[in-house]
Amino acid sequence: MIIDQCQQQCLEPPVNGFWQGFGRFLQHLGKRIERSSQLARQRQQLLDMDDRLLKDVGLSRADAERIAGRCKLWKDPLRSDQRFRQYHRD
């Protein structure tokens, strides 16, 4: 009886911990995929803007193409300590 209780207590936390961790991993992965999709839409919208609208926000066509073209799928400027630094590199 005591051995059965010990075995159950020893086995339950790692199994529960694994599935909880796996669930958090899947949630994090889903959020990253959603954010990547959102960034891709925003970059495409930037490229679709006409020159007049770009001028209103202080960008040229070349700036918009450089910003949208340099951004990698996995780069999120809001997650980095060096925000927008990638846009100013040559």
BELQUI-V950380 format. One record per backbone hydrogen bond with DSSP energy under -1.0 kcal/mol. CO is the residue of the C=O (numbers start at 1). NH is the residue of the N-H. If there is no record, write none. Layout:
co nh
CO NH
CO NH
//
This chain:
co nh
1 5
2 6
3 7
4 8
5 9
6 10
7 11
8 12
11 15
12 16
13 17
14 18
15 19
16 20
17 21
18 22
19 23
20 24
21 25
22 26
23 27
24 28
25 29
26 30
27 31
28 32
29 33
30 34
31 35
32 36
33 37
34 38
35 39
36 40
37 41
38 42
39 43
40 44
41 45
42 46
43 47
44 48
50 54
51 55
52 56
53 57
54 59
55 58
60 64
61 65
62 66
63 67
64 68
65 69
66 70
67 71
72 75
76 79
82 85
85 88
//
